[in-house]
């Protein structure tokens, strides 16, 4: 990962409603959620949600898949893992007891086993 990708991803998450969408998708796991369910869960109108999802997708934080008439969205655990690793790889003045648990969890995509 390079700094421009990290900035793009952090910028995409640095807005309250986009962060809420992303966190909802993380909780949904590998099943993902259809756009309509995301909008209903967050009380967001479809066109606003579409714009938020587009920003997250452009940053590589979410992906989508068409299932029949619905588009289902998923959090990109691999991208988030890479971002966490990038942020933590040089941390803590070499103190591995702080850094290593975070890096290990991120590299394994521990939240959902992807």
C-alpha beads as a LAMMPS data file, in Angstrom:
LAMMPS data file: protein, C-alpha beads

114 atoms
113 bonds

1 atom types
1 bond types

-500.0 500.0 xlo xhi
-500.0 500.0 ylo yhi
-500.0 500.0 zlo zhi

Masses

1 110.0

Atoms # bond

1 1 1 0.000 0.000 0.000
2 1 1 1.145 3.529 -0.638
3 1 1 0.271 6.782 1.058
4 1 1 -2.205 7.908 -1.620
5 1 1 -4.262 4.714 -1.221
6 1 1 -4.228 5.102 2.566
7 1 1 -5.356 8.724 2.304
8 1 1 -8.132 7.768 -0.118
9 1 1 -9.397 5.027 2.186
10 1 1 -9.196 7.143 5.319
11 1 1 -10.924 10.023 3.522
12 1 1 -13.755 7.731 2.462
13 1 1 -14.270 6.698 6.086
14 1 1 -13.916 10.247 7.442
15 1 1 -17.594 11.077 7.041
16 1 1 -20.224 10.006 9.553
17 1 1 -22.752 8.369 7.247
18 1 1 -20.129 6.580 5.109
19 1 1 -18.524 5.229 8.260
20 1 1 -21.954 4.025 9.407
21 1 1 -22.483 2.241 6.077
22 1 1 -19.067 0.621 6.264
23 1 1 -19.543 -0.527 9.868
24 1 1 -22.945 -1.979 9.002
25 1 1 -21.367 -3.961 6.166
26 1 1 -18.591 -5.182 8.452
27 1 1 -21.227 -6.459 10.887
28 1 1 -23.109 -8.144 8.028
29 1 1 -20.063 -10.317 7.325
30 1 1 -19.670 -12.369 4.165
31 1 1 -23.404 -12.373 3.488
32 1 1 -23.364 -8.652 2.727
33 1 1 -26.505 -6.565 2.522
34 1 1 -28.729 -5.415 -0.319
35 1 1 -28.762 -1.672 -0.883
36 1 1 -32.393 -1.402 0.231
37 1 1 -31.634 -3.037 3.580
38 1 1 -28.676 -0.717 4.127
39 1 1 -30.843 2.313 3.403
40 1 1 -33.599 1.076 5.718
41 1 1 -31.204 0.220 8.540
42 1 1 -29.593 3.642 8.427
43 1 1 -32.664 5.695 7.547
44 1 1 -31.038 6.934 4.364
45 1 1 -32.666 7.615 1.000
46 1 1 -31.485 5.484 -1.919
47 1 1 -29.765 8.232 -3.936
48 1 1 -27.783 9.436 -0.909
49 1 1 -26.795 5.861 -0.123
50 1 1 -25.698 5.318 -3.726
51 1 1 -23.343 8.279 -3.490
52 1 1 -21.916 7.020 -0.191
53 1 1 -21.402 3.518 -1.563
54 1 1 -19.715 4.927 -4.671
55 1 1 -17.140 6.765 -2.545
56 1 1 -16.473 3.634 -0.460
57 1 1 -16.217 1.473 -3.589
58 1 1 -13.832 3.929 -5.276
59 1 1 -11.569 3.642 -2.235
60 1 1 -11.768 -0.163 -2.435
61 1 1 -13.500 -0.497 0.927
62 1 1 -16.680 -2.121 -0.400
63 1 1 -17.560 -4.293 -3.344
64 1 1 -20.896 -5.190 -4.872
65 1 1 -22.510 -8.148 -6.576
66 1 1 -25.765 -8.342 -8.482
67 1 1 -28.181 -10.967 -7.172
68 1 1 -31.310 -11.022 -9.263
69 1 1 -32.855 -7.593 -9.059
70 1 1 -30.779 -6.546 -6.030
71 1 1 -27.262 -5.285 -5.647
72 1 1 -25.620 -6.704 -2.538
73 1 1 -22.730 -4.840 -0.915
74 1 1 -19.868 -6.298 1.098
75 1 1 -17.069 -4.813 3.174
76 1 1 -13.637 -5.507 1.694
77 1 1 -11.857 -7.111 4.624
78 1 1 -8.644 -7.505 2.630
79 1 1 -8.463 -3.767 1.943
80 1 1 -9.139 -2.886 5.574
81 1 1 -6.506 -5.377 6.710
82 1 1 -3.957 -3.804 4.377
83 1 1 -4.837 -0.336 5.689
84 1 1 -4.422 -1.419 9.320
85 1 1 -1.102 -3.069 8.525
86 1 1 0.065 0.071 6.703
87 1 1 -0.890 2.267 9.661
88 1 1 0.742 0.011 12.258
89 1 1 3.807 -1.457 10.555
90 1 1 6.217 1.198 11.806
91 1 1 4.524 1.956 15.106
92 1 1 5.487 1.978 18.697
93 1 1 9.234 2.594 18.498
94 1 1 9.808 -1.068 17.776
95 1 1 7.756 -2.315 20.736
96 1 1 6.495 -5.554 19.293
97 1 1 4.186 -6.292 22.233
98 1 1 2.028 -3.362 21.074
99 1 1 2.372 -3.730 17.334
100 1 1 2.332 -7.482 16.716
101 1 1 -1.148 -8.363 18.034
102 1 1 -2.698 -5.747 15.759
103 1 1 -0.660 -6.796 12.727
104 1 1 -1.366 -10.481 13.334
105 1 1 -5.097 -9.908 13.615
106 1 1 -5.145 -7.687 10.530
107 1 1 -3.118 -10.094 8.423
108 1 1 -5.476 -12.940 9.301
109 1 1 -8.570 -10.791 8.681
110 1 1 -9.630 -12.086 12.066
111 1 1 -13.092 -10.585 12.113
112 1 1 -14.511 -12.763 9.413
113 1 1 -11.906 -15.248 8.314
114 1 1 -11.450 -13.929 4.814

Bonds

1 1 1 2
2 1 2 3
3 1 3 4
4 1 4 5
5 1 5 6
6 1 6 7
7 1 7 8
8 1 8 9
9 1 9 10
10 1 10 11
11 1 11 12
12 1 12 13
13 1 13 14
14 1 14 15
15 1 15 16
16 1 16 17
17 1 17 18
18 1 18 19
19 1 19 20
20 1 20 21
21 1 21 22
22 1 22 23
23 1 23 24
24 1 24 25
25 1 25 26
26 1 26 27
27 1 27 28
28 1 28 29
29 1 29 30
30 1 30 31
31 1 31 32
32 1 32 33
33 1 33 34
34 1 34 35
35 1 35 36
36 1 36 37
37 1 37 38
38 1 38 39
39 1 39 40
40 1 40 41
41 1 41 42
42 1 42 43
43 1 43 44
44 1 44 45
45 1 45 46
46 1 46 47
47 1 47 48
48 1 48 49
49 1 49 50
50 1 50 51
51 1 51 52
52 1 52 53
53 1 53 54
54 1 54 55
55 1 55 56
56 1 56 57
57 1 57 58
58 1 58 59
59 1 59 60
60 1 60 61
61 1 61 62
62 1 62 63
63 1 63 64
64 1 64 65
65 1 65 66
66 1 66 67
67 1 67 68
68 1 68 69
69 1 69 70
70 1 70 71
71 1 71 72
72 1 72 73
73 1 73 74
74 1 74 75
75 1 75 76
76 1 76 77
77 1 77 78
78 1 78 79
79 1 79 80
80 1 80 81
81 1 81 82
82 1 82 83
83 1 83 84
84 1 84 85
85 1 85 86
86 1 86 87
87 1 87 88
88 1 88 89
89 1 89 90
90 1 90 91
91 1 91 92
92 1 92 93
93 1 93 94
94 1 94 95
95 1 95 96
96 1 96 97
97 1 97 98
98 1 98 99
99 1 99 100
100 1 100 101
101 1 101 102
102 1 102 103
103 1 103 104
104 1 104 105
105 1 105 106
106 1 106 107
107 1 107 108
108 1 108 109
109 1 109 110
110 1 110 111
111 1 111 112
112 1 112 113
113 1 113 114
